Amino acid sequence: MKNKKPLWVMALSLFSATMLFLHEPFASQKEEAVAKAVAEYLVAGRAVIAKNQALINDASKGDKGFTPAVYEAQVFEELSRKGVDMKAQSAGDPVGKALIAVHESAMEAVADAQPQINEAGKGFKGFIPAVYGARTGDKFYKKSGIRLKQTSIKFRGDYNRPDEFEETVLKKFESGWEKGKPYSEATTAGGRKVVRHMLPIYIAKPCLTCHGDPAGELDIAGRPKEGYKEGDLRGAISVTVPIR
Ligand code: HEC
């Protein structure tokens, strides 16, 4: 007897191979879109905190008026300049759902920080973009299962330490990488299929008070400045989205 598979078996295996082939890129494209949106949200939120840093650190004021509602208006404005309309997001699609959840997390982080922000007679209060980012990331992970963090080769906070993957990508960003271009890869983490996404972040004017010149001088947080110049690569936002 000839070892020939019936036609329907061949057709079926061809069909499943095609489905597998088609399915994989589509699946990771959706997760990649989610990761991209979440990273961009965090950059916008961090910029809002940086722009309000002088107000937050104003020792002469008690109530700063930097409420979640004020934060919301400013972050929506910041995002709309990047073409993201937060008011149009729907929980019915994965990107909208993630954006709504990350925004809720950030709103909670700003709400939780109110006593800290409104403390009178105190200058530096420790509510800075990095702290905002870490608290938002923790809350967002609990809501979504998506990991969101900021990281840097020159990390100050141990919780921002890059893992092996992040270190490799940060080094890519440092050597001739197109400015602002993110990096995405479908890979595994902790035995799960994930999309990992990194968005490089750069030093802007408001960052210089703490991260600028002269290197080694203590910033208002009492930490040595790195001596960065405006436009220098500071690190990245890193997002890990499980593929379901
Ligand atoms: C008020 C001072 C201050 C300002 C302003 C500030 N940072 Fe930071 N930044 C810090 C401190 C302090 C840490 C370390 C946080 C910790 O240890 O918890 C940090 C941490 C970071 C990290 C995480 C990596 C690390 O070193 O742990 C990144 C990325 C970062 N800052 C980028 C920026 C950018 C970009 C801006 C401007 C948008 C900015 N920072 C503005 C003080 C500041």
Boltz pocket constraint, residues with backbone or C-beta under 6 A from the ligand:
constraints:
  - pocket:
      binder: B
      contacts: [[A, 46], [A, 47], [A, 50], [A, 53], [A, 128], [A, 129], [A, 130], [A, 131], [A, 150], [A, 151], [A, 152], [A, 154], [A, 155], [A, 156], [A, 157], [A, 158], [A, 160], [A, 201], [A, 202], [A, 203], [A, 204], [A, 206], [A, 207], [A, 208], [A, 209], [A, 210], [A, 211], [A, 219], [A, 220], [A, 221], [A, 223], [A, 234], [A, 235], [A, 236]]
      max_distance: 6.0
